[in-house]
Amino acid sequence: MRMILAAALALALAVPFPGPAAADPGIGHCPPGLAKKRPACIPPGQAKRYYRGDFIHDGYIVIRDPGRYGLDPRDSYYRVGDYVYRVDRETREVLDLIGDAVRVLD
């Protein structure tokens, strides 16, 4: 049994392991479809989600006419990636996650 383990260990150490760059030549490449998304090059569902109490500093789109989408026109709403958030107008603190942008803004 020891000889089998020793042979397996020697074989494992003898076989070179390609690093990430050699294993996947596409690392660092962003497909055109993902490059157009916001945030760029991040697959849907993996973009950062904000939660109540978080602050949104960048990468947002202000929803200018929230009443048009059935949202309270007195509140401020931001779209970040695929989500719509109700935020404090002055501090940009997330007050609520409203939902999926496609569902809310359609």
FISEVEX-20822 format. One record per residue: x, y, z of N, C-alpha, C, O in turn; residue in three letters; residue number from 1. Coordinates in steps of 0.001 Angstrom, whole numbers, plus 500000, padded with zeros to 6 digits. Example, Ala and Ser with C-alpha at 12.3 -4.5 7.8 and 13.67 -1.06 7.14 Angstrom:
<<513190 494310 507800> <512300 495500 507800> <513200 496700 507800> <514236 496681 508465> 'ala' 1>
<<512850 497750 507080> <513670 498940 507140> <512900 500030 507870> <513409 501138 508039> 'ser' 2>
***
This chain:
<<500818 498809 500000> <500000 500000 500000> <500863 501257 500000> <500555 502246 499334> 'met' 1>
<<501960 501192 500770> <502850 502355 500828> <503461 502643 499462> <503632 503800 499078> 'arg' 2>
<<503781 501594 498746> <504411 501784 497437> <503426 502438 496458> <503820 503260 495630> 'met' 3>
<<502158 502070 496558> <501148 502671 495675> <500996 504144 495985> <500935 504969 495074> 'ile' 4>
<<500932 504486 497284> <500819 505891 497679> <502050 506688 497259> <501925 507815 496780> 'leu' 5>
<<503233 506112 497433> <504465 506786 497044> <504508 507000 495536> <504935 508057 495073> 'ala' 6>
<<504070 506005 494768> <504056 506132 493309> <503050 507191 492869> <503324 507968 491954> 'ala' 7>
<<501887 507223 493518> <500874 508226 493180> <501373 509628 493497> <501156 510558 492720> 'ala' 8>
<<502041 509781 494637> <502587 511080 495020> <503677 511516 494041> <503709 512677 493633> 'leu' 9>
<<504559 510611 493665> <505630 510936 492714> <505049 511330 491363> <505535 512260 490719> 'ala' 10>
<<504009 510620 490936> <503368 510943 489665> <502689 512313 489725> <502761 513090 488773> 'leu' 11>
<<502040 512599 490836> <501362 513887 490984> <502357 515036 490966> <502071 516094 490406> 'ala' 12>
<<503514 514840 491571> <504528 515899 491593> <505240 516038 490252> <505749 517111 489929> 'leu' 13>
<<505278 514960 489472> <505988 514975 488197> <505181 515633 487075> <505763 516152 486123> 'ala' 14>
<<503845 515617 487176> <502997 516178 486127> <502888 517683 486341> <502395 518119 487382> 'val' 15>
<<503335 518483 485381> <503265 519939 485562> <501810 520418 485537> <500990 519931 484759> 'pro' 16>
<<501524 521362 486389> <500186 521949 486451> <500213 523287 485727> <500952 524188 486126> 'phe' 17>
<<499417 523434 484663> <499420 524718 483960> <498761 525787 484822> <497737 525535 485458> 'pro' 18>
<<499346 526972 484843> <498767 528085 485594> <497490 528560 484923> <497157 528083 483838> 'gly' 19>
<<496770 529482 485537> <495499 529928 484979> <495628 530536 483590> <494741 530352 482756> 'pro' 20>
<<496704 531250 483326> <496848 531883 482015> <497036 530833 480920> <496534 530991 479807> 'ala' 21>
<<497762 529766 481242> <497988 528735 480234> <496736 527876 480042> <496479 527385 478943> 'ala' 22>
<<495970 527699 481100> <494795 526846 481009> <493670 527498 480222> <492935 526814 479511> 'ala' 23>
<<493528 528806 480340> <492429 529495 479670> <492948 530753 478976> <493161 531773 479632> 'asp' 24>
<<493153 530696 477668> <493676 531865 476978> <492697 533028 476941> <493082 534139 476576> 'pro' 25>
<<491431 532798 477313> <490433 533859 477251> <490333 534699 478512> <489484 535587 478586> 'gly' 26>
<<491182 534443 479513> <491116 535226 480740> <491391 536691 480411> <492317 537007 479663> 'ile' 27>
<<490594 537562 480966> <490754 538986 480707> <489936 539457 479516> <489883 540655 479240> 'gly' 28>
<<489304 538540 478813> <488491 538897 477660> <487043 539027 478090> <486523 538175 478810> 'his' 29>
<<486398 540085 477651> <484994 540303 477978> <484178 540167 476697> <484432 540892 475735> 'cys' 30>
<<483207 539260 476659> <482383 539111 475463> <481627 540401 475147> <481257 541130 476068> 'pro' 31>
<<481390 540700 473866> <480731 541952 473488> <479379 542165 474160> <479033 543295 474505> 'pro' 32>
<<478617 541104 474349> <477307 541246 474987> <477415 541704 476428> <476611 542519 476881> 'gly' 33>
<<478410 541186 477162> <478596 541599 478545> <479271 542954 478648> <479087 543664 479638> 'leu' 34>
<<480049 543323 477642> <480725 544624 477669> <479713 545766 477619> <479981 546853 478131> 'ala' 35>
<<478552 545528 477006> <477524 546567 476884> <476664 546687 478137> <475958 547682 478302> 'lys' 36>
<<476709 545694 479023> <475882 545689 480224> <476433 546654 481269> <477590 547068 481208> 'lys' 37>
<<475582 546998 482222> <476021 547778 483378> <475792 546950 484605> <474647 546559 484832> 'arg' 38>
<<476754 546653 485402> <478174 546910 485237> <478765 546016 484144> <478319 544888 483934> 'pro' 39>
<<479759 546536 483467> <480333 545847 482312> <481049 544567 482731> <481674 544503 483789> 'ala' 40>
<<480944 543564 481888> <481673 542296 481999> <481291 541462 483217> <482044 540565 483598> 'cys' 41>
<<480157 541728 483831> <479701 540917 484954> <478412 540235 484525> <477444 540908 484169> 'ile' 42>
<<478386 538892 484554> <477190 538171 484119> <475963 538560 484941> <476093 538897 486118> 'pro' 43>
<<474780 538517 484340> <473563 538836 485073> <473431 537966 486326> <473754 536779 486309> 'pro' 44>
<<472961 538563 487385> <472809 537840 488640> <474045 537875 489514> <473979 537522 490692> 'gly' 45>
<<475177 538296 488954> <476394 538374 489752> <476772 539808 490072> <477750 540052 490779> 'gln' 46>
<<476007 540756 489558> <476279 542148 489867> <475992 542389 491340> <475192 541681 491951> 'ala' 47>
<<476647 543392 491904> <476468 543690 493323> <475033 544058 493615> <474427 544867 492913> 'lys' 48>
<<474506 543465 494641> <473190 543825 495141> <473395 544648 496392> <474270 544355 497206> 'arg' 49>
<<472601 545658 496540> <472661 546483 497734> <471530 546090 498668> <470478 545630 498225> 'tyr' 50>
<<471749 546270 499942> <470753 545937 500945> <470445 547170 501780> <471197 548144 501760> 'tyr' 51>
<<469344 547127 502508> <468925 548256 503331> <470091 548698 504212> <470711 547890 504904> 'arg' 52>
<<470375 550003 504169> <471467 550552 504957> <472751 550746 504176> <473625 551491 504620> 'gly' 53>
<<472897 550092 503011> <474074 550295 502157> <473978 551664 501481> <472895 552239 501380> 'asp' 54>
<<475112 552174 501024> <475144 553442 500298> <475564 553175 498855> <476527 552451 498603> 'phe' 55>
<<474843 553758 497924> <475153 553609 496501> <475975 554828 496098> <475500 555961 496180> 'ile' 56>
<<477203 554591 495665> <478090 555694 495325> <478269 555899 493827> <478474 557027 493379> 'his' 57>
<<478195 554822 493045> <478412 554969 491606> <477716 553836 490857> <477249 552869 491458> 'asp' 58>
<<477656 553974 489545> <477071 552938 488713> <475554 552896 488742> <474960 551867 488418> 'gly' 59>
<<474922 553986 489121> <473462 553998 489202> <472858 554888 488127> <473519 555769 487577> 'tyr' 60>
<<471595 554638 487844> <470808 555473 486934> <469604 555965 487728> <468874 555164 488312> 'ile' 61>
<<469398 557265 487749> <468262 557832 488468> <466998 557602 487641> <466977 557879 486442> 'val' 62>
<<465959 557102 488275> <464670 556930 487604> <463948 558259 487728> <463508 558632 488815> 'ile' 63>
<<463823 558978 486614> <463339 560361 486601> <461844 560512 486877> <461448 561461 487554> 'arg' 64>
<<461023 559628 486386> <459575 559758 486550> <459024 558481 487190> <458409 557659 486511> 'asp' 65>
<<459248 558316 488511> <458848 557059 489143> <457343 556801 489090> <456921 555645 489057> 'pro' 66>
<<456519 557868 489082> <455070 557690 489013> <454640 556960 487755> <453625 556264 487749> 'gly' 67>
<<455406 557117 486698> <455120 556443 485428> <455149 554924 485568> <454483 554207 484821> 'arg' 68>
<<455938 554440 486547> <456097 553004 486744> <455325 552500 487966> <455539 551376 488421> 'tyr' 69>
<<454446 553317 488482> <453654 552910 489637> <454381 553046 490957> <453952 552484 491965> 'gly' 70>
<<455490 553795 490962> <456253 554025 492186> <455849 555375 492776> <455316 556228 492067> 'leu' 71>
<<456097 555569 494051> <455750 556829 494721> <456576 557966 494141> <457803 557932 494239> 'asp' 72>
<<455949 558975 493538> <456694 560062 492898> <457426 560964 493891> <458263 561768 493482> 'pro' 73>
<<457130 560847 495183> <457815 561680 496184> <459142 561080 496627> <459938 561757 497278> 'arg' 74>
<<459392 559812 496283> <460635 559141 496672> <461632 559142 495528> <461285 559419 494380> 'asp' 75>
<<462875 558828 495860> <463942 558717 494856> <464226 557248 494607> <464298 556449 495541> 'ser' 76>
<<464388 556900 493334> <464648 555521 492943> <465860 555480 492026> <466011 556309 491129> 'tyr' 77>
<<466726 554493 492270> <467904 554285 491439> <467821 552893 490841> <467322 551949 491455> 'tyr' 78>
<<468325 552801 489624> <468509 551491 488995> <470004 551207 489006> <470808 552006 488525> 'arg' 79>
<<470361 550052 489563> <471753 549603 489575> <471748 548190 489018> <471212 547271 489637> 'val' 80>
<<472347 548022 487848> <472340 546712 487210> <470912 546306 486891> <470209 547006 486163> 'gly' 81>
<<470489 545190 487430> <469154 544656 487152> <468157 544921 488272> <467094 544302 488301> 'asp' 82>
<<468477 545830 489199> <467609 546057 490351> <467239 547531 490501> <467983 548424 490095> 'tyr' 83>
<<466072 547755 491092> <465597 549103 491393> <465555 549249 492911> <465040 548382 493617> 'val' 84>
<<466102 550359 493400> <466172 550625 494831> <465497 551956 495150> <465578 552903 494367> 'tyr' 85>
<<464832 552023 496300> <464357 553304 496828> <465466 553797 497736> <465910 553081 498634> 'arg' 86>
<<465917 555039 497497> <467071 555558 498225> <466757 556909 498841> <465846 557612 498405> 'val' 87>
<<467526 557257 499859> <467449 558588 500441> <468065 559563 499442> <469191 559364 498985> 'asp' 88>
<<467342 560591 499116> <467755 561541 498086> <469102 562202 498387> <469888 562435 497469> 'arg' 89>
<<469379 562504 499644> <470594 563247 499994> <471797 562352 500286> <472916 562671 499885> 'glu' 90>
<<471576 561236 500980> <472710 560398 501376> <472947 559218 500450> <474015 558607 500498> 'thr' 91>
<<471972 558882 499603> <471998 557715 498721> <472013 556398 499499> <472516 555385 499013> 'arg' 92>
<<471461 556425 500706> <471335 555207 501500> <470146 554408 500974> <469081 554965 500706> 'glu' 93>
<<470338 553107 500830> <469264 552235 500343> <468215 552088 501437> <468515 551674 502556> 'val' 94>
<<466975 552438 501089> <465863 552295 502018> <465095 551006 501752> <464574 550385 502679> 'leu' 95>
<<465024 550604 500481> <464299 549392 500097> <464788 548874 498755> <465172 549646 497877> 'asp' 96>
<<464767 547552 498612> <464953 546919 497304> <463557 546771 496726> <462727 546043 497270> 'leu' 97>
<<463300 547457 495628> <461966 547431 495019> <461774 546160 494214> <460713 545541 494281> 'ile' 98>
<<462786 545763 493455> <462680 544522 492705> <463479 544539 491429> <464272 545446 491176> 'gly' 99>
<<463253 543517 490631> <463921 543347 489354> <463522 544482 488405> <462333 544752 488232> 'asp' 100>
<<464489 545138 487800> <464245 546298 486949> <463304 545980 485789> <462450 546797 485445> 'ala' 101>
<<463449 544820 485193> <462604 544463 484057> <461143 544386 484487> <460255 544857 483776> 'val' 102>
<<460902 543803 485632> <459529 543671 486128> <458967 545021 486555> <457805 545319 486278> 'arg' 103>
<<459774 545844 487226> <459302 547143 487734> <459122 548155 486621> <458130 548884 486600> 'val' 104>
<<460069 548211 485696> <460063 549277 484683> <459327 548916 483414> <459315 549719 482481> 'leu' 105>
<<458714 547754 483329> <457928 547391 482151> <456494 547807 482295> <455691 547577 481391> 'asp' 106>
***
